[in-house]
Structures are given as structure tokens and as C-alpha cells.
Amino acid sequence: MTRFFKISATLFFAVILSGCANQHTTSHYILCASAGAIAGGLIGGAVEDEDSDGVAVGAAGGAAIATLLCPAEHEHKEMVCAEPAPTGATLDANGCAFDSDNDGVVDGIDQCPGTLAGVNVNAMGCPADDDKDGVDNSRDNCPNTPMGTAVDNEGCALPVPKKVISLKGVTFKTNSDILTTSAKVQLDEAIVTLKEEAANIETLRVEGHTDNTGNADYNQQLSQRRAEAVVNYLIQAGAFSQAQLLAIGMGQTKPVASNANAEGRAQNRRVDLLINQ
């Protein structure tokens, strides 16, 4: 009976200690330690036939060895992703790339997140626009428009404006469509002039332009958002109605200076107001 209690107590403490040594202990791990303890106890008993201490020592030793030889389950858990994550991809908690808008381009590389379902996109995750007119293929009613042609929201050429006001000082916060304080000041000055001619203005086209830094498709999308920001500012100022205004993002297609130097690129980052009377 004494031998039984010694074996039981030794087995209990051996398993507890092995669990404390490994924070990932599971039923599999405990069974492994238990089996080692029993085996060790039998061996200890056989060697020290009359000494129950031999059983206890054998059980403790067997449990300890078993916990070392039986690998923890977490060591065998392999991370499985659908495919290797490309460089630059955003990874989830499992270390896998994911695609929030399901357009086929993973987050972190997708420069146009939130693409609507069913819209074909390019390698950067932006809606495909074969003729680079700023209107993606799914909405373009006039495909193959010549490069640099200003188009309406359906991708068709707009009439030639009667007057162009270039607002080169209208700038935005980096990589955003948020107008800077200085940009608002210049827009306020332009609004004073525009209001004086409002009666003769049929439509006012607001074109956003960028330099050639970065991806062309992304630049087009950014210039569109910036043009829309200016349109919203003009409406809020009470200068024009929504029906009179049209926002067009031209991206990097219509530079007015060389993009080879910083000065030229600064001139190309602009907003143009094109007036039809």
C-alpha cells in the first residue's frame, strides 16, 4: 500500500511539474508524461525489487524524460496560407496576406481599397482604365479616347473651354484630398473673381493634376478625389450649383512642365478651372 501511495504521489507531482515547465501543456502532453512515469516506475521497481523508493525515482525520471521526448503540440502546428504573401502585403494574425475587397489584389499592395464587386482591376488593385481617361472600363461609354483628352463622367470628350484658370497654389496634404490652409485662401480669391462672371458661366470644369511620381493609375484616382474636394469647396462657398460643376481627375497625363526636376513637378501638381460660357 505504501508503494502504491508513493507511486501515485510521484506520478501526480511529476505531471504537475512537467506542466509548469511548459505553458502549452495539453492532454496529449500529460498522457505522455503519465506513460513515462508508469514505465519509469516499473523499471525502477524491477531494479530495486524491495525498495519502493526505486519505483518513485523511476516514475519521476520517466515522467521527466517523457516530457522532453514528447514534442509539445504547438511545435508541430504549421502556419498554412493559401499562397505565399507578396512583398509589401499586410498580414493577418496568422501571418497570411488577405484581400478585404476581394478584387484579387491583397491589402498593402492594393492602392484602391474598397473596389466595388465585379469591377476589373489592374495589378495595383485600381479599376482598369485602358485609355487612361480617368473613367474605368466598366463605366466608359467612349473607349479609346486619345491620351490627355478631357472627358465627362461617361468617358466621352468634353467641349473645348472658353477660359482656363490655373490654380497652381492650390495644394493638398501629402497623399490626400484634404485642402491645405493656403489652398483655401487661394480658392477664396478665385471665388471672388468667378462670382463676378457667374452669370456668363454655363459650366465650370475642375481638373485635378499630379506629377509623375508613383503609380499612374493611383495618381489618376488621387487627382479625381482632389478635383472633387475643390468642387465641394466651391459649392459650400455658394459660388456655383452642383449642376454647373464637374470634377475631372487627369492624373499625370497633362503636365505643363518637366517632371525631371522638383520645380517642374511642383508646377504639374495643380488644379485647373475650365470655364464654358
C-alpha positions as CSV (number, residue, x, y, z in Angstrom):
1,M,0.0,0.0,0.0
2,T,2.9,2.3,0.9
3,R,4.4,1.6,-2.5
4,F,1.1,2.5,-4.2
5,F,0.8,5.8,-2.5
6,K,4.4,6.7,-3.3
7,I,3.9,5.8,-6.9
8,S,0.7,7.8,-7.1
9,A,2.1,10.9,-5.4
10,T,5.3,10.8,-7.5
11,L,3.2,10.5,-10.7
12,F,1.0,13.4,-9.6
13,F,3.9,15.7,-8.9
14,A,5.8,14.7,-11.9
15,V,2.9,15.5,-14.2
16,I,2.3,18.8,-12.4
17,L,5.9,19.8,-12.6
18,S,6.1,18.9,-16.3
19,G,3.0,21.1,-16.9
20,C,4.5,24.0,-15.1
21,A,7.7,23.7,-17.2
22,N,5.6,24.1,-20.3
23,Q,2.8,26.6,-20.6
24,H,1.4,24.9,-23.6
25,T,0.6,21.6,-21.7
26,T,-2.3,19.7,-23.2
27,S,-4.0,16.3,-22.6
28,H,-1.6,14.8,-25.1
29,Y,1.4,16.2,-23.2
30,I,0.1,15.0,-19.8
31,L,-0.7,11.5,-21.2
32,C,2.9,11.4,-22.5
33,A,4.3,12.3,-19.0
34,S,2.0,9.7,-17.3
35,A,3.1,7.0,-19.6
36,G,6.7,7.8,-18.9
37,A,6.1,7.8,-15.2
38,I,4.5,4.4,-15.3
39,A,7.2,2.9,-17.4
40,G,9.9,4.5,-15.2
41,G,8.2,3.2,-12.1
42,L,8.1,-0.4,-13.5
43,I,11.8,-0.2,-14.4
44,G,12.6,1.3,-11.0
45,G,10.7,-1.4,-9.3
46,A,12.4,-4.2,-11.3
47,V,15.8,-2.8,-10.5
48,E,15.1,-2.1,-6.8
49,D,12.7,-5.0,-6.1
50,E,12.4,-4.4,-2.3
51,D,12.8,-0.7,-2.3
52,S,9.7,1.3,-3.1
53,D,11.9,4.4,-3.4
54,G,13.3,2.9,-6.6
55,V,9.7,2.9,-8.0
56,A,9.3,6.5,-7.1
57,V,12.6,7.6,-8.5
58,G,11.9,5.6,-11.7
59,A,8.4,7.2,-12.1
60,A,9.7,10.7,-11.6
61,G,12.6,10.1,-14.0
62,G,10.3,8.5,-16.6
63,A,7.9,11.4,-16.5
64,A,10.6,14.0,-16.9
65,I,12.2,12.2,-19.8
66,A,8.8,11.7,-21.5
67,T,8.0,15.4,-21.3
68,L,11.3,16.1,-23.1
69,L,10.9,13.5,-25.7
70,C,7.2,14.1,-26.5
71,P,7.1,17.4,-28.5
72,A,4.5,20.0,-27.5
73,E,1.6,20.3,-29.9
74,H,2.4,23.9,-30.7
75,E,5.8,22.9,-32.1
76,H,4.0,20.8,-34.8
77,K,1.5,23.5,-35.7
78,E,2.5,24.8,-39.1
79,M,1.1,28.1,-40.5
80,V,-0.8,27.3,-43.7
81,C,-1.6,30.2,-46.0
82,A,-3.4,29.9,-49.3
83,E,-0.3,31.3,-51.0
84,P,2.9,33.0,-50.1
85,A,2.5,36.6,-49.1
86,P,4.0,39.0,-51.6
87,T,6.4,41.7,-50.5
88,G,4.5,44.7,-49.1
89,A,1.4,42.8,-48.3
90,T,-0.5,43.4,-45.0
91,L,-0.6,40.2,-42.9
92,D,-3.3,38.9,-40.6
93,A,-2.8,37.3,-37.2
94,N,-1.8,34.1,-38.8
95,G,0.9,35.7,-41.0
96,C,-1.2,35.4,-44.2
97,A,-2.0,38.0,-46.7
98,F,-5.7,38.9,-47.2
99,D,-7.9,40.8,-49.7
100,S,-10.6,42.9,-48.0
101,D,-12.4,44.0,-51.1
102,N,-12.0,40.6,-52.9
103,D,-10.6,42.2,-56.1
104,G,-7.7,39.8,-56.4
105,V,-5.1,42.2,-55.1
106,V,-4.1,41.8,-51.4
107,D,-4.2,44.6,-48.9
108,G,-1.0,46.5,-48.6
109,I,-0.4,46.3,-52.3
110,D,-4.0,47.4,-53.2
111,Q,-3.8,51.1,-53.8
112,C,-7.5,51.4,-54.4
113,P,-9.1,49.6,-51.4
114,G,-12.9,49.3,-51.3
115,T,-13.3,48.5,-55.0
116,L,-16.9,47.5,-55.8
117,A,-17.7,43.9,-56.5
118,G,-17.4,42.8,-60.1
119,V,-15.1,45.7,-61.2
120,N,-12.0,44.6,-63.1
121,V,-8.8,45.9,-61.6
122,N,-5.2,46.3,-62.6
123,A,-2.1,44.9,-60.8
124,M,-2.4,47.8,-58.2
125,G,-6.0,47.0,-57.3
126,C,-7.4,50.0,-59.2
127,P,-10.3,49.8,-61.7
128,A,-8.9,49.1,-65.1
129,D,-8.8,52.1,-67.4
130,D,-7.4,51.1,-70.8
131,D,-7.5,54.6,-72.4
132,K,-6.3,56.4,-69.3
133,D,-9.0,58.9,-69.4
134,G,-10.0,58.6,-65.7
135,V,-13.1,56.6,-66.3
136,D,-12.8,52.9,-65.7
137,N,-13.7,50.4,-68.4
138,S,-17.0,49.4,-66.7
139,R,-18.3,53.0,-67.0
140,D,-16.5,54.2,-70.1
141,N,-19.0,54.8,-73.0
142,C,-16.3,56.2,-75.3
143,P,-13.3,53.8,-75.1
144,N,-10.0,54.5,-76.8
145,T,-10.2,58.3,-76.1
146,P,-6.9,59.9,-77.1
147,M,-4.5,60.4,-74.3
148,G,-4.9,63.8,-72.5
149,T,-8.5,64.4,-73.7
150,A,-10.7,65.8,-71.0
151,V,-13.8,63.6,-70.7
152,D,-17.1,63.6,-68.8
153,N,-18.2,61.0,-66.3
154,E,-19.0,58.6,-69.1
155,G,-15.6,58.8,-70.7
156,C,-16.7,61.0,-73.6
157,A,-14.8,64.1,-74.8
158,L,-15.8,67.4,-73.3
159,P,-16.2,70.6,-75.3
160,V,-13.2,72.9,-75.5
161,P,-13.4,75.5,-72.7
162,K,-13.6,79.2,-73.4
163,K,-11.3,80.1,-70.5
164,V,-8.8,78.4,-68.2
165,I,-7.8,79.5,-64.7
166,S,-4.8,77.5,-63.4
167,L,-4.6,77.4,-59.6
168,K,-1.1,76.1,-59.1
169,G,-1.1,77.3,-55.4
170,V,-4.0,75.0,-54.5
171,T,-2.2,72.2,-52.7
172,F,-3.2,69.3,-50.6
173,K,-1.9,67.4,-47.7
174,T,0.5,64.6,-48.7
175,N,-1.2,61.7,-50.4
176,S,-4.7,63.0,-49.5
177,D,-7.5,65.1,-50.9
178,I,-7.6,67.5,-47.9
179,L,-7.0,71.1,-48.9
180,T,-4.3,73.0,-47.1
181,T,-5.0,76.3,-45.4
182,S,-3.1,78.2,-48.2
183,A,-5.1,76.4,-50.8
184,K,-8.3,77.6,-49.3
185,V,-7.1,81.2,-49.3
186,Q,-6.3,81.0,-53.0
187,L,-9.7,79.4,-53.7
188,D,-11.4,82.2,-51.8
189,E,-9.6,84.7,-54.1
190,A,-10.7,82.7,-57.2
191,I,-14.3,82.6,-56.0
192,V,-14.5,86.4,-55.8
193,T,-13.5,86.6,-59.5
194,L,-15.7,83.7,-60.5
195,K,-18.8,85.2,-58.9
196,E,-18.3,88.4,-60.9
197,E,-18.6,86.2,-64.1
198,A,-21.1,83.7,-62.8
199,A,-23.9,85.0,-65.0
200,N,-21.9,84.2,-68.1
201,I,-20.6,80.8,-66.9
202,E,-22.6,77.8,-68.2
203,T,-20.4,75.1,-66.7
204,L,-17.2,75.0,-64.7
205,R,-14.9,72.0,-65.1
206,V,-12.5,71.4,-62.2
207,E,-9.5,69.4,-63.3
208,G,-7.0,67.8,-60.8
209,H,-3.4,67.2,-62.0
210,T,-0.4,65.4,-60.5
211,D,3.2,65.0,-61.3
212,N,4.5,61.6,-62.5
213,T,5.7,60.4,-59.0
214,G,4.3,57.0,-58.2
215,N,1.8,54.8,-60.0
216,A,-0.1,56.4,-62.9
217,D,-3.4,54.7,-62.0
218,Y,-3.2,55.7,-58.4
219,N,-2.3,59.3,-59.4
220,Q,-5.4,59.4,-61.6
221,Q,-7.6,58.3,-58.7
222,L,-5.9,60.8,-56.3
223,S,-6.4,63.7,-58.8
224,Q,-10.1,62.8,-59.1
225,R,-10.6,63.0,-55.4
226,R,-8.7,66.3,-55.2
227,A,-10.9,67.7,-58.0
228,E,-14.0,66.6,-56.1
229,A,-12.6,68.3,-53.0
230,V,-12.4,71.6,-54.9
231,V,-15.9,71.2,-56.3
232,N,-17.3,70.6,-52.8
233,Y,-15.5,73.7,-51.6
234,L,-17.0,75.9,-54.4
235,I,-20.5,74.6,-53.6
236,Q,-20.1,75.2,-49.9
237,A,-19.0,78.8,-50.7
238,G,-22.2,79.3,-52.6
239,A,-20.3,80.2,-55.8
240,F,-22.0,77.5,-58.0
241,S,-24.6,74.9,-58.0
242,Q,-23.9,71.2,-58.3
243,A,-25.3,71.2,-61.8
244,Q,-22.8,73.7,-63.0
245,L,-19.7,71.9,-61.7
246,L,-17.8,68.8,-63.0
247,A,-14.8,67.3,-61.3
248,I,-12.3,65.5,-63.5
249,G,-9.1,63.8,-62.4
250,M,-6.4,64.0,-65.1
251,G,-3.7,62.3,-63.1
252,Q,-0.2,62.8,-64.7
253,T,-1.5,63.0,-68.3
254,K,-1.3,66.8,-68.9
255,P,2.0,68.1,-67.5
256,V,2.7,71.8,-68.0
257,A,6.4,71.5,-67.1
258,S,9.1,68.8,-67.0
259,N,8.8,66.1,-64.4
260,A,12.6,65.7,-64.4
261,N,13.1,68.2,-61.6
262,A,11.4,69.3,-58.4
263,E,10.4,72.7,-59.8
264,G,8.7,71.2,-62.8
265,R,6.9,68.6,-60.7
266,A,5.6,71.3,-58.4
267,Q,4.0,73.1,-61.4
268,N,2.4,69.9,-62.5
269,R,0.6,69.4,-59.2
270,R,-2.2,71.8,-59.8
271,V,-5.9,72.4,-60.2
272,D,-7.3,74.0,-63.3
273,L,-10.7,75.7,-63.6
274,L,-12.1,75.4,-67.2
275,I,-14.9,77.7,-68.0
276,N,-17.6,77.2,-70.6
277,Q,-19.7,80.3,-71.4
